[in-house]
């Protein structure tokens, strides 16, 4: 019976470590998701600013500003 109790105790210890590992990984994934969302929003802001800057540069023609080839 002692061997059986030792095996159960070993399984309980493993379960506790697994639960702790799962919780740690879950927290890490949550932090990474928040960071990725923050970086996505920052990228959108930068892309919008770059577009506004490119449109405000005088003499710089974009594809929309150029006349069609037959002119």
N, CA, C and O atoms as a MOPAC input file, in Angstrom:
PM7 MOZYME 1SCF
protein

 N      0.81100 1    -1.19400 1     0.00000 1
 C      0.00000 1     0.00000 1     0.00000 1
 C      0.86100 1     1.26800 1     0.00000 1
 O      0.44800 1     2.29600 1    -0.53800 1
 N      2.03200 1     1.20200 1     0.58800 1
 C      2.91800 1     2.36400 1     0.63000 1
 C      3.34100 1     2.78100 1    -0.77200 1
 O      3.46000 1     3.97200 1    -1.05800 1
 N      3.57000 1     1.80200 1    -1.64900 1
 C      3.95900 1     2.11800 1    -3.02300 1
 C      2.82600 1     2.84100 1    -3.73500 1
 O      3.05800 1     3.78700 1    -4.48800 1
 N      1.61100 1     2.39700 1    -3.49500 1
 C      0.45000 1     3.02200 1    -4.09900 1
 C      0.30100 1     4.47200 1    -3.61200 1
 O      0.03600 1     5.36600 1    -4.41700 1
 N      0.46600 1     4.70900 1    -2.32400 1
 C      0.36500 1     6.04900 1    -1.75100 1
 C      1.49200 1     6.94900 1    -2.27200 1
 O      1.28500 1     8.14100 1    -2.50000 1
 N      2.65900 1     6.38300 1    -2.45500 1
 C      3.79500 1     7.14900 1    -2.97500 1
 C      3.51900 1     7.56800 1    -4.42400 1
 O      3.83200 1     8.68900 1    -4.82300 1
 N      2.94200 1     6.67500 1    -5.18800 1
 C      2.61800 1     7.00500 1    -6.57800 1
 C      1.55900 1     8.09100 1    -6.63800 1
 O      1.64300 1     8.99500 1    -7.47000 1
 N      0.55700 1     8.01000 1    -5.75900 1
 C     -0.48900 1     9.03400 1    -5.72700 1
 C      0.11300 1    10.37500 1    -5.31800 1
 O     -0.22100 1    11.40500 1    -5.90300 1
 N      0.99100 1    10.37300 1    -4.32800 1
 C      1.64600 1    11.60800 1    -3.89300 1
 C      2.48000 1    12.19800 1    -5.03300 1
 O      2.48400 1    13.41200 1    -5.23500 1
 N      3.18100 1    11.34300 1    -5.77400 1
 C      3.97700 1    11.80600 1    -6.90900 1
 C      3.07900 1    12.43200 1    -7.97700 1
 O      3.40900 1    13.47100 1    -8.54700 1
 N      1.95100 1    11.79100 1    -8.23900 1
 C      1.01100 1    12.34700 1    -9.22500 1
 C      0.43200 1    13.68100 1    -8.76200 1
 O      0.24100 1    14.59000 1    -9.57000 1
 N      0.15500 1    13.79900 1    -7.47800 1
 C     -0.36000 1    15.05800 1    -6.95400 1
 C      0.67200 1    16.17200 1    -7.08800 1
 O      0.32200 1    17.30300 1    -7.42600 1
 N      1.92400 1    15.86600 1    -6.82900 1
 C      2.99000 1    16.85700 1    -6.97000 1
 C      3.11100 1    17.27800 1    -8.43100 1
 O      3.24100 1    18.46500 1    -8.72900 1
 N      3.07000 1    16.31800 1    -9.33000 1
 C      3.13800 1    16.63900 1   -10.75800 1
 C      1.96700 1    17.51400 1   -11.18300 1
 O      2.13400 1    18.45100 1   -11.96200 1
 N      0.79100 1    17.20700 1   -10.67100 1
 C     -0.40100 1    17.98200 1   -11.00800 1
 C     -0.25300 1    19.43400 1   -10.56400 1
 O     -0.61900 1    20.35500 1   -11.29400 1
 N      0.28300 1    19.62900 1    -9.36900 1
 C      0.48000 1    20.99000 1    -8.86900 1
 C      1.45200 1    21.74700 1    -9.76300 1
 O      1.20400 1    22.90500 1   -10.09700 1
 N      2.55400 1    21.11600 1   -10.15700 1
 C      3.51300 1    21.76800 1   -11.03700 1
 C      2.90700 1    22.04900 1   -12.41400 1
 O      3.17000 1    23.09500 1   -13.00600 1
 N      2.11300 1    21.13400 1   -12.91300 1
 C      1.46100 1    21.34300 1   -14.20700 1
 C      0.46200 1    22.49100 1   -14.13000 1
 O      0.39800 1    23.31600 1   -15.04200 1
 N     -0.30900 1    22.55300 1   -13.06400 1
 C     -1.26000 1    23.64900 1   -12.89200 1
 C     -0.53100 1    24.98400 1   -12.84400 1
 O     -0.97300 1    25.96400 1   -13.44300 1
 N      0.59500 1    25.01600 1   -12.12400 1
 C      1.37800 1    26.24500 1   -12.04200 1
 C      1.93900 1    26.62900 1   -13.41000 1
 O      1.92300 1    27.80200 1   -13.78300 1
 N      2.42800 1    25.65500 1   -14.14600 1
 C      2.96900 1    25.92600 1   -15.48300 1
 C      1.88500 1    26.42300 1   -16.42500 1
 O      2.10700 1    27.36300 1   -17.18700 1
 N      0.73100 1    25.80800 1   -16.37900 1
 C     -0.38200 1    26.22500 1   -17.23400 1
 C     -0.80300 1    27.65000 1   -16.89700 1
 O     -1.06200 1    28.44400 1   -17.80200 1
 N     -0.87600 1    27.98600 1   -15.62100 1
 C     -1.25400 1    29.33300 1   -15.20200 1
 C     -0.21500 1    30.34400 1   -15.67600 1
 O     -0.57200 1    31.41000 1   -16.17700 1
 N      1.05700 1    30.01800 1   -15.52200 1
 C      2.12600 1    30.92600 1   -15.96500 1
 C      2.06700 1    31.14800 1   -17.47400 1
 O      2.20600 1    32.27700 1   -17.94400 1
 N      1.86500 1    30.08300 1   -18.22200 1
 C      1.77700 1    30.19800 1   -19.68000 1
 C      0.55000 1    30.99600 1   -20.10300 1
 O      0.60900 1    31.77700 1   -21.05200 1
 N     -0.53900 1    30.80300 1   -19.41400 1
 C     -1.75700 1    31.53800 1   -19.71900 1
 C     -1.55200 1    33.03200 1   -19.49300 1
 O     -1.98000 1    33.84700 1   -20.31000 1
 N     -0.90800 1    33.39100 1   -18.40400 1
 C     -0.62600 1    34.79800 1   -18.12600 1
 C      0.30500 1    35.37800 1   -19.18800 1
 O      0.12300 1    36.51500 1   -19.62300 1
 N      1.29200 1    34.60600 1   -19.60200 1
 C      2.23200 1    35.06600 1   -20.61300 1
 C      1.52300 1    35.30300 1   -21.95000 1
 O      1.77100 1    36.30800 1   -22.61600 1
 N      0.65400 1    34.39100 1   -22.33400 1
 C     -0.09100 1    34.54800 1   -23.58700 1
 C     -0.98100 1    35.78600 1   -23.52400 1
 O     -1.08200 1    36.52600 1   -24.50200 1
 N     -1.61800 1    36.01300 1   -22.39400 1
 C     -2.46400 1    37.19400 1   -22.22400 1
 C     -1.64200 1    38.46900 1   -22.35800 1
 O     -2.06700 1    39.41200 1   -23.02600 1
 N     -0.46400 1    38.50700 1   -21.72700 1
 C      0.41600 1    39.67700 1   -21.84200 1
 C      0.85100 1    39.89100 1   -23.28400 1
 O      0.88500 1    41.02600 1   -23.76000 1
 N      1.18000 1    38.82600 1   -23.97400 1
 C      1.61500 1    38.94800 1   -25.36200 1
 C      0.48000 1    39.43900 1   -26.25700 1
 O      0.71100 1    40.23300 1   -27.16800 1
 N     -0.72300 1    38.98300 1   -26.01000 1
 C     -1.86000 1    39.45200 1   -26.80100 1
 C     -2.08800 1    40.94600 1   -26.59500 1
 O     -2.35900 1    41.67400 1   -27.55000 1
 N     -1.97800 1    41.40000 1   -25.35100 1
 C     -2.14000 1    42.82000 1   -25.07300 1
 C     -1.03600 1    43.63500 1   -25.74800 1
 O     -1.30100 1    44.69800 1   -26.30900 1
 N      0.18600 1    43.14400 1   -25.69400 1
 C      1.30600 1    43.83300 1   -26.33100 1
 C      1.13100 1    43.87500 1   -27.84900 1
 O      1.40500 1    44.90100 1   -28.47200 1
 N      0.68500 1    42.79000 1   -28.44200 1
 C      0.45900 1    42.76600 1   -29.88700 1
 C     -0.64300 1    43.74500 1   -30.28100 1
 O     -0.53600 1    44.40100 1   -31.31700 1
 N     -1.68400 1    43.85400 1   -29.48900 1
 C     -2.76500 1    44.79600 1   -29.78100 1
 C     -2.24000 1    46.22800 1   -29.67500 1
 O     -2.58200 1    47.07500 1   -30.50000 1
 N     -1.41300 1    46.50100 1   -28.66500 1
 C     -0.83900 1    47.82900 1   -28.51400 1
 C      0.05400 1    48.16400 1   -29.71200 1
 O      0.01000 1    49.28500 1   -30.22000 1
 N      0.84800 1    47.21900 1   -30.16000 1
 C      1.72600 1    47.44600 1   -31.30600 1
 C      0.92100 1    47.60400 1   -32.60000 1
 O      1.30200 1    48.38800 1   -33.46900 1
 N     -0.17400 1    46.87900 1   -32.73400 1
 C     -1.03000 1    47.02000 1   -33.91600 1
 C     -1.61400 1    48.42300 1   -33.99200 1
 O     -1.62800 1    49.04300 1   -35.05600 1
 N     -2.09700 1    48.91900 1   -32.85000 1
 C     -2.64700 1    50.28300 1   -32.83000 1
 C     -1.56500 1    51.31500 1   -33.13700 1
 O     -1.81100 1    52.28100 1   -33.86000 1
 N     -0.36500 1    51.11000 1   -32.58600 1
 C      0.73800 1    52.03900 1   -32.85700 1
 C      1.10900 1    52.01300 1   -34.33500 1
 O      1.40000 1    53.05900 1   -34.91600 1
 N      1.10300 1    50.84700 1   -34.94000 1
 C      1.41100 1    50.73400 1   -36.36600 1
 C      0.36300 1    51.44700 1   -37.21300 1
 O      0.70400 1    52.10200 1   -38.19800 1
 N     -0.89300 1    51.32700 1   -36.84400 1
 C     -1.95100 1    52.03300 1   -37.56900 1
 C     -1.75400 1    53.54600 1   -37.48400 1
 O     -1.92700 1    54.25300 1   -38.47600 1
 N     -1.39500 1    54.03900 1   -36.30200 1
 C     -1.15200 1    55.47500 1   -36.13400 1
 C      0.02900 1    55.90700 1   -37.00200 1
 O     -0.04300 1    56.92800 1   -37.68600 1
 N      1.10900 1    55.13700 1   -36.97600 1
 C      2.28500 1    55.47400 1   -37.78300 1
 C      1.97100 1    55.44500 1   -39.27500 1
 O      2.42400 1    56.31600 1   -40.01800 1
 N      1.21200 1    54.46800 1   -39.71500 1
 C      0.85200 1    54.37800 1   -41.13400 1
 C     -0.00800 1    55.57500 1   -41.54300 1
 O      0.16400 1    56.12600 1   -42.63000 1
 N     -0.92000 1    55.96800 1   -40.68000 1
 C     -1.76900 1    57.13000 1   -40.97300 1
 C     -0.92400 1    58.39900 1   -41.03500 1
 O     -1.10800 1    59.21600 1   -41.93700 1
 N     -0.00400 1    58.57400 1   -40.09400 1
 C      0.87100 1    59.74800 1   -40.09700 1
 C      1.76200 1    59.77700 1   -41.33500 1
 O      1.96100 1    60.83100 1   -41.93900 1
 N      2.29100 1    58.62700 1   -41.70600 1
 C      3.15000 1    58.55200 1   -42.89500 1
 C      2.35900 1    58.92900 1   -44.13400 1
 O      2.85900 1    59.64700 1   -45.00000 1
 N      1.14600 1    58.45600 1   -44.22100 1
 C      0.29300 1    58.77600 1   -45.36100 1
 C     -0.01600 1    60.26700 1   -45.40500 1
 O      0.02500 1    60.88200 1   -46.47000 1
 N     -0.32400 1    60.84700 1   -44.24900 1
 C     -0.60100 1    62.28300 1   -44.18800 1
 C      0.64300 1    63.08500 1   -44.55400 1
 O      0.55200 1    64.08600 1   -45.26400 1
 N      1.79000 1    62.65200 1   -44.07500 1
 C      3.04300 1    63.33500 1   -44.38700 1
 C      3.35100 1    63.26400 1   -45.87400 1
 O      3.74500 1    64.26200 1   -46.47700 1
 N      3.17500 1    62.10400 1   -46.46000 1
 C      3.44700 1    61.93200 1   -47.89000 1
 C      2.51100 1    62.80800 1   -48.71600 1
 O      2.91600 1    63.34800 1   -49.74500 1
 N      1.28100 1    62.95100 1   -48.28100 1
 C      0.32300 1    63.77000 1   -49.02100 1
 C      0.62400 1    65.25500 1   -48.87600 1
 O      0.25200 1    66.04400 1   -49.74500 1
 N      1.28800 1    65.65000 1   -47.79900 1
 C      1.54100 1    67.07000 1   -47.56200 1
 C      2.84700 1    67.56600 1   -48.18100 1
 O      3.10900 1    68.76900 1   -48.16600 1
 N      3.66800 1    66.67400 1   -48.72200 1
 C      4.93300 1    67.08400 1   -49.32600 1
 C      4.65000 1    67.67500 1   -50.70000 1
 O      4.12900 1    66.98500 1   -51.57600 1
 N      4.99600 1    68.96700 1   -50.89800 1
 C      4.72800 1    69.59300 1   -52.19700 1
 C      5.64300 1    69.02200 1   -53.27400 1
 O      6.80800 1    68.71600 1   -53.01600 1
 N      5.11000 1    68.88500 1   -54.46800 1
 C      5.89600 1    68.38800 1   -55.58800 1
 C      6.01600 1    66.87700 1   -55.64100 1
 O      6.52300 1    66.33000 1   -56.62100 1
 N      5.57000 1    66.21400 1   -54.63100 1
 C      5.60600 1    64.75400 1   -54.63100 1
 C      4.27700 1    64.25100 1   -55.16200 1
 O      3.24700 1    64.38700 1   -54.50200 1
 N      4.29700 1    63.67900 1   -56.33400 1
 C      3.06400 1    63.18100 1   -56.94100 1
 C      2.84200 1    61.74000 1   -56.52300 1
 O      3.76200 1    60.92300 1   -56.52200 1
 N      1.62400 1    61.45500 1   -56.17500 1
 C      1.24500 1    60.07000 1   -55.89600 1
 C      0.54700 1    59.51800 1   -57.12000 1
 O      0.29500 1    60.25000 1   -58.07700 1
 N      0.24100 1    58.27100 1   -57.09900 1
 C     -0.44600 1    57.65000 1   -58.23300 1
 C     -1.77900 1    58.33900 1   -58.52500 1
 O     -2.19900 1    58.39600 1   -59.68000 1
 N     -2.45200 1    58.86500 1   -57.49300 1
 C     -3.74200 1    59.51900 1   -57.68200 1
 C     -3.59300 1    60.90000 1   -58.32400 1
 O     -4.51300 1    61.37900 1   -58.98600 1
 N     -2.43300 1    61.53900 1   -58.12900 1
 C     -2.22300 1    62.89000 1   -58.64200 1
 C     -1.76000 1    62.91700 1   -60.09500 1
 O     -1.87200 1    63.95900 1   -60.74100 1
 N     -1.26400 1    61.86000 1   -60.61100 1
 C     -0.71600 1    61.84400 1   -61.95700 1
 C     -1.82300 1    61.75500 1   -63.00600 1
 O     -2.78900 1    61.01100 1   -62.83500 1
 N     -1.67900 1    62.51000 1   -64.08300 1
 C     -2.70500 1    62.41500 1   -65.14300 1
 C     -2.58200 1    61.05700 1   -65.85400 1
 O     -1.53000 1    60.41900 1   -65.82500 1
 N     -3.64900 1    60.64700 1   -66.47200 1
 C     -3.59800 1    59.38000 1   -67.21300 1
 C     -2.56500 1    59.46300 1   -68.33800 1
 O     -2.22800 1    60.56800 1   -68.76100 1
 N     -2.05900 1    58.35600 1   -68.83000 1
 C     -0.99000 1    58.34600 1   -69.83300 1
 C     -1.38500 1    59.00200 1   -71.15700 1
 O     -0.49200 1    59.42700 1   -71.89100 1
 N     -2.64900 1    59.10800 1   -71.49900 1
 C     -3.03200 1    59.66700 1   -72.80300 1
 C     -3.01000 1    61.19100 1   -72.82200 1
 O     -3.29000 1    61.77000 1   -73.87200 1
 N     -2.69700 1    61.87200 1   -71.73000 1
 C     -2.60000 1    63.33900 1   -71.72900 1
 C     -1.24700 1    63.79100 1   -72.11700 1
 O     -0.98900 1    64.99300 1   -72.16900 1

